[in-house]
Amino acid sequence: MTSIEAVQRRTLRVVVASQVMGGAGLAAGVAVGALLAADMLGSDGLAGLPIALFTLGSALAAYLIGRFTQSRGRRLGLGLGFAAGGLGAVGVVVAAVTGSIPLLFVSFVVYGSGTASNLQARYAGTDLATPEQRGRAVSVALVSTTLGAVAGPNLIEPLGRLAEALGIPALAGPFLLAAVAYLAAGAVLIALLRPDPYLLARTLEPQSDDGPAVGKRSPFRSRAVIAGASAMVLTQIMMVAVMTMTPVHMRAHDHSLGQVGLVIGVHIGAMYLPSLVTGALVDRIGRTAMALAGGVTLLLAGVLAALAPADSLALLILALALLGLGWNFGLIAGTALIVDGTAVSERAHVQGSVDVLIALAGAGAGVASGVVASATSFGTLAVAGGVVAMAIVPILMWSRSSGDTPPRPS
């Protein structure tokens, strides 16, 4: 084993450890953020606002992490992002206790830093990976998120009881877990991600980088980058819109908090657990094929969610599982396309900028989801999201019409 291979293996181990904890922090906002806001604001129509706020915070953090990583490396960029997310989770708990709406809004924005770090950690695994290993490297980071992300929603009820015992509103309970999880994830990265994989890869670029020669041309004009960004943005819109309103839809039809936690837990599991298989398929059959599969899967998820009777827990579970799976396909294929289309020296900046677009798309979807569902129905929202996801088809066909996308992996 070469020294670079040894560093890559160590990097993946540290990323896995941080992502297990980061997944638990991520799940809190996903599972109960909309419900907490609806209770505090007194309106289901504003239930999408928290996800919009922490997604906007994620957008700002993604940009800052990308810029910071470009100059200082993954270790500090990701570590400080997780730490900020933990502080945001503490703020959400304090806001729930005091009933402060302004503090709730600010805290959700800061909490979004953890979401950005959790997402950008997938890039750390690709810094030293060969082109033939990039899909699988992304998948290792994502699948390790599963344990914490699935456990989090299923701990809603016990965490709620713990919170009430401490004099805290039950729906703020999961944010106690988020605070501890995000702060721990940041500490692991800052302490153990040595040597920094991005800084090491940058020093090796003239000898080992197999990416395209970009020269003076902006990397944002690369068709591989455009296709990868589009795949991730469109799948994010669909996933966030339906996921945000599912707890509200279920509560309106008398499902318990435990059932809400089960559905969201299965959904998050489907977002991350298939990653090892997805990564291998992305490397084997291509980025484009898997991105297309993501669009089709999301359309099926939307149709099923729309047709499922509101009292059918099994069909809601299946629809949300398909929703997570389609997102998984799009994210891993899109991430690999971004790495393929950039040189190491500019990669962190491009990755951060693309994740800003993903976060802004999610924020817009979070706000629009409550408005659309209130004005029409949950079913209409779900089908519309599936149609949006299928817009990836012409974009991928356009990207394949040029030799700009690396031929082997795509």
Residue, then its C-alpha position, 0 to 999 in steps of 0.5 A: m500500500t502506498s503512503i497516499e493510499a494509507v492517507q486515503r484510508r485514514t481519511l475515510r475512517v475519520v469522515v465515517a466517524s464524523q458523519v455518523m454523528g453529523g447524521a444525528g444532528l441533521a435529522a433533528g431539523v428534518a424530523v421536527g423543524a416544521l412541526l416546531a415552527a407550526d406550533m410556535l407560529g400557529s400556522d401550517g402554511l409557515a411550516g416550511l419556513p424553518i427548513a428554508l431558514f436553515t437551508l439558507g444558512s446552509a447556503l451561506a455556510a457552504y460558500l464560506i466552507g468552500r472558500f475556507t477549504q480552498s485556502r486552509g483545507r477540509r479539516l478546519g472548514l468542515g470542523l468549524g462548520f459542524a461547531a457552528g451547527g451545534l451552536g445553532a441547535v442550542g439556540v433553537v432549544v433556547a428559542a423554544v423555551t423562551g418562545s422567541i420567534p426572532l431567536l428561532f429564526v436566527s438559530f435555524v440559520v446558524y443550525g444550517s452550518g451543520t447541514a452544509s458541513n454534513l453535505q460537504a464532507r462527502y468531498a473529503g473522501t474524493d480528494l485522494a481517490t482515483p477517477e475509478q473510485r470517486g463514486r464509491a468514495v462519495s458513497v462511504a461518506l454518505v452511508s456512514t451518515t445513515l446510523g445517526a440520521v435514521a436513529g434521530p427521527n426514531l428518538i423523537e418520542p424519548l427525546g421529547r420526554l427527556a425535554e419535557a422532564l427538563g422543562i423544555p417543549a417536547l418538539a425541541g428535544p431532538f435539537l438537544l441531540a443535534a447540539v451534542a452530535y454536531l459539536a462532537a463531529g466538529a471536534v473529531l474532524i479538527a482533531l483527527l483529519r491529519p494530514d488534510p486530504y485536500l491540501l495534500a491532493r493539491t500538492l500532488e496535482p501535477q503528478s496525480d490529477d487525472g481531471p480535465a485540463v481547465g487552464k484559464r477557462s472557468p470551471f463553471r462552463s464545463r458541461a460536466v459541472i453544469a450537468g452535475a450541479s443540475a442533477m443535485v439541484l433538481t433532486q434537492i428541490m423535489m426531495v425537500a419540498v415533499m419531505t418538508m410537508t410530509p410531517v404536516h400532512m401526516r399530523a393533519h390526518d391523525h398520525s402520531l409523532g412516532q409514526v412521523g418519526l418512522v416515516i422520516g427515519v425510513h426516508i433518511g435511511a433511503m437517502y444514505l443507506p444505499s450509497l455503497v451500491t449507488g457509488a459502485l453503480v456510478d463508477r461502473i455504469g456511469r454518472t449519466a445513467m444513475a442521474l437519469a435513474g434518480g429523476v425517474t425514481l423521484l417522479l415515481a415517489g411523487v406519484l405514489a405520495a399523491l395517490a396514497p390514502a392519507d391514512s396508509l402508513a405503509l404507502l407513505i413509507l414506500a413513497l418517502a423511501l423512493l424519495g430518498l433513493g432518488w435523491n441518493f442517485g442524483l447526489i452521488a452521480g452529480t458529485a462525481l460529475i463535479v469532481d470529474g469536471t474540475a482540477v484539484s486547484e479549483r475544486a473546493h471553490v467550485q464544490g462550495s459554490v455548487d452546494v450554495l445552489i443546492a442549498l438555495a434550491g432547497a430553501g426555495a422548495g421549503v418555503a414554496s412547499g407550505v404555500v403550494a400544499s396549503a393552496t392546493s394539496f399535498g398530492t399536487l405538491a408531490v406530483a409537481g416535484g416529480v415533474v421538476a426532477m425530470a427536467i434533468v433528462p434534457i440537461l443530461m442529454w445536452s451534456r452528453s452531446s459534447g466531449d466535454t464530459p470525461p468519457r469513461p466515468s460518465 
